[in-house]
Amino acid sequence: MRNATNEMCAMVQFLESAASATLEVQRLHRRLDALDERRKNLRLEKGAVARKLSRLIDDEHKRELTVVNEELESYRRVEAFVARVPKRVHRTILQRRYLDVGKSWTEIQDALADDGLFYSHRHLLRLHAEALEAAQKLWHEEKKWEEGTERR
């Protein structure tokens, strides 16, 4: 039982990492925009100091882009995992809950209604629990498969 609980916690943390990745990418894009603006202003200046600062900004820009790519890859892993959940309604709920950042249950309910899926708030929470169970089953199967391939 404890192993199943730990596995569920790990899987939920994995799902929640998509929101963290999204927020981090948004923050980094603002940072990249600021760096681009600083770089643009430096191009108007001349001299060794301006060139040195420009190179430092270029280096920082490359580092930030690397982090953006890592965060996007993290998001894509969650997105691909959710896409493998068998039932459409479960996939949709997990996508709305974990991939669409900051959505309340009411907003998720409205989005589902837009897709022609009309559920009460209570039933939506029940479906979310089912979706988590389906995701946990998939998580467990994939972990077992990964462990089996690592041993070979």
Residue pairs with C-beta under 8 A, 6 or more apart in sequence:
4 136
7 136
7 139
7 140
7 143
8 132
8 136
10 139
11 132
11 135
11 136
11 139
12 132
14 77
14 78
14 81
14 139
15 78
15 81
15 82
15 94
15 97
15 98
15 135
16 98
17 74
17 78
18 74
18 75
18 78
18 79
18 98
18 99
19 98
19 99
19 101
19 102
21 71
21 72
21 74
21 75
21 78
22 71
22 75
22 99
22 101
23 101
24 67
24 71
25 68
25 71
25 72
25 75
28 64
28 67
28 68
28 71
29 68
31 64
32 61
32 64
32 65
32 68
35 57
35 60
35 61
35 64
36 61
38 57
39 54
39 57
39 58
39 61
42 50
42 53
42 54
42 57
43 54
75 99
78 98
78 99
79 95
79 99
81 135
81 138
81 139
81 142
82 91
82 94
82 95
82 98
82 99
82 135
83 91
84 138
85 91
85 94
85 131
85 134
85 135
85 138
86 134
86 138
87 131
87 134
89 117
89 127
89 131
90 127
90 130
90 131
90 134
90 135
91 131
92 112
92 115
92 117
93 108
93 112
93 124
93 127
93 128
93 131
94 131
94 132
94 135
96 103
96 107
96 108
96 111
96 112
97 103
97 108
97 128
100 108
100 111
103 111
105 121
105 124
105 125
106 121
108 124
109 119
109 121
109 124
112 118
112 119
112 124
119 127
